[in-house]
Every structure is written in structure tokens, then in C-alpha cells.
Amino acid sequence: MTTMDSKTLKQRTIQGVFWGAMNSGTTQILNLAFGIVLGRLLSPSEYGVVGVLTIFTAIASDLQSSGFTQSLVNLRNPEAKDYNAVFTFNVAVSAAMYAILFFSSPLIAQFFHLPCLVSVSRVVFLTFLIASLGIAHGGYMAKNMMNKEIAVIGFLALLTSGTTGVTLAFLGYGYWALAWQQVAYITVINIGRYYCVKQWRPSLTTALKPIRSMAPFAVNILITKIITTLSNNILTVIFGRLFPIHHVGNYSQAYKWDTMASSLVANTVGQVAQPVLYESTIDSGEERQRRVFRKMLRFTTFLSMPLMFGFALVSEEFILLTIDEKWAGCVPLLQVLCLSGAFLPLYTIYQNLVISRGKSHVFMWLSLSQIVMQLVVILVTYRYGMFAMVCIYSAMTVLWLIPWHHFARRMICYRWRDVAADVLPFTLAAGVVMTLTFFITRPIQSLPLLLVTRIALAALLYFVIMFLGKVDILQECLDYVKRKGQG
């Protein structure tokens, strides 16, 4: 891949963000629709059965990719032998991991006191075995910023898997609907990747020299991904061990909706963050990368704060109206997760900065320190119940951005006053808007009217504040939409 000039990089970044937004937008719309239907058809206990397996599938997925996707993106000009080596390595590791987990399923079921997990886990674990066949293709598409194709594939995969899950749930298959939904999703993703990547075809090879050259970087990414997975799912495991399964279902439901909302922003910028930050420093160095980083961070904060604070504002109305009162127990958990979820997309920008600079060891140690801190706090506070643990976990998620900023400051001289200028205005504006909206709409008794009014009023107030403040990000978004409309 050749080095891009400034104009081309900017155009590709804008196009990538546009298709990232399209991908995230359609993804969350479909997830919303299917999530509502499944939430009505299934019980908290049925969600909890599959929810406790999330950490195993996630860690297995981390092990099979082993950080080589990011390694491929960081290569200046990856060749067919590089992709083939990654393909062979992933398939071999995934086959071994599936065998281990297949025979470990009785132990998993015993740990959670759920005998049904023996058969369910063996089906769910098929997802990462199937996924291994398309990881190298995913690296190729990320490296070449094939964001339009990624968006189309994601849409088709969600449509197919969501339909599969809803159909099985309607026919009374319970938690099996969620299990086969996951298998259908990754199968369609791989089919789409094979169709779109015509420039390279995989072949099993014994020439694994590229793996050895990528290994030092990739191993750090692997360890970091596993640590991050543990951090994101540690509460589900602890809740699954300590609390009744329907409580785990409530947390899984809250975590699912929070993740859907925050990933709408994170995935929009995440698809282009690493390749763009990497390209921005090839010839121009630190100054240009700092400008690109700051612009990405402002754009992310501009979207994330109103979206997540707003979701916290309407969580109760949303849950009661969409998936019924049987899920009322997840509302307080969702509200807390949304407040910290507003800051999760910022991690995407910081992490991709570190990766683009080749500092995978920094990525690893920061994530390792975070999970150690979380475990210590959880061990001290678990006796106070689920809600208290979620609150403390969420607070730590926000505060841990401080160490990330420390390393960003050292890498690109990104100062604290720069953070204040880039993040605080949008955070404060979103907080003020949601507070005003809450008090203005509090007299409304009808839940449907309250939901619609709060969304409309909050969106209008935020837009007016941004417009009157002559915020550059808003104007650039409006200009781009106008050009797309004319073109």
C-alpha cells in the first residue's frame, strides 16, 4: 500500500467515517429491532444462560486472532504470504481452542450450576472456529479501508442472524435462539468477506516466517485483548456465580443495550482510526498526527456524550415500552452503564493512537493494570450487591482514561488543556441539555409521549447549542451531508 498524500488521506478518512457511520447506524437499527422482539419473546433467565458464556467466546476469539489483524494493518505493504501465514495460524489455533473448550464444557456448566450449558456452549463455541476462516480477510479489508463493503456485509449478517434468532425464539427454542443467532452471524460475515476480497485467496502454508516477524507486536495485542475482554465481562462471570440467573439476565440485557449505543460511535471511528493515524505519521510526523488525533477525539465526543447521556435519560421509558415490564430490573443498571459508556468510544481513539505508534506493550500494560484494579475493587465491594458493583466498575472505566492520556501526552505532546478544549465543551453541553430536558418533561405522564418528547427536545437543544456556538465539527458534518445530497 503506497503512502497517501494529505488530500487523499483526508478524503479517505471522511469516506471511511461516513461508511463507518452507515455501518454502525444500520447495525444498531437492526439490533434495536431484533433486540426488542427477542426481549419480548425470551425471559431474563434465558438471556442469562447465553450471557454467562460471553467471556469464553470472547477470549477464544482473542486467542484465535492473536493480534495479527492489527499487525497486518501496521505493515507498510503486506503481501500474499503475510495473509496466508495469518490464515494458517488462525485456523490451527482455533481448531485447538475449540477442542479444548468442547471437552471443558461440563466444567463450565458445573461452575455456573447450569447443566444445559454443556450442549449450548458447544454450539456457541463454533462461532470462533468459523470466524478463524475470515480473520485474514478482515485484516485485508481493514488495511485497504474497504468500509463500504464492511458496512454491506455487516448489514446482511445482522439481517440474516437476527431473523434466525427471532424465528427460533418464536418457535419456542428459548436460549437456543440466541446460540444459533451467533453462529449465523459469523457465517454470513465470512461469506461476505470471501466474496469481497478477490485480490487474495487463502491457502494453508507451512511458511510461517511472517508470523514470527509480527509476533512481538501481535503478542502484546493478544494479551491486551484478553485483558480487555476480562475487564468487559468480569461482572457477568461474578454475577453468574453469585446471583440467580435472572439477575444475570437483567445485567446482560442492560450491558447489551449500553454496548449497542456506545459502539454506534466507537465503530464509526474505529474502522478508520488505526490506518488513518498510522498513515498520518509516515511522512509528516508528530504534529500532523496530533491534529488528526484531536479532530477524531472531538468528533467522537461530539457524538458520544449526547447519545449516551440521552440514553440514560430515556432508559426507563425505552425498556418499559419496548421489551416489557419484566425487564424493569435492568433499568438502573442501564442508566449507570450509559453514563460511563459515554466515555468508552474515547478509548478507541487513544488505543488506536498507541497501536499506530507500534507501542503495543503500552496498550498491554495499561489494560493489565486496569483489570487488576477492577478485581481488587470487586473483591472488596461484592458484598454490597450488584448495583453497587456496577457503579464502582463504571466510575473506574471513566477514571482510567487518565493513564491513557498520560501516554498520549508523551507520544504526541497532547496536553491537559487540549483535553479540556476537545472534550469538556461537548460533555458539559450534553449534561446541561439532558438536565434541562428531564425537568421540562417531568410532568408528562404518558410513557410514549414522554419518550418521544425527551428525544426530540434533547436533540433540538443540543443542536441549537452547537449551532450558536459555531462548532466546527457540526458545520463540517452539515457540509458533508449537503455535498452527498447534491452528489
Helices and strands as residue ranges (DSSP letters): H 6-41, H 44-51, H 54-65, H 68-74, H 80-112, H 117-124, H 126-131, G 132-134, H 135-143, H 147-170, H 175-196, H 209-242, H 245-280, H 286-322, G 325-330, H 331-341, H 344-356, H 360-381, G 382-384, H 386-399, H 401-412, H 416-441, H 447-468, H 472-486
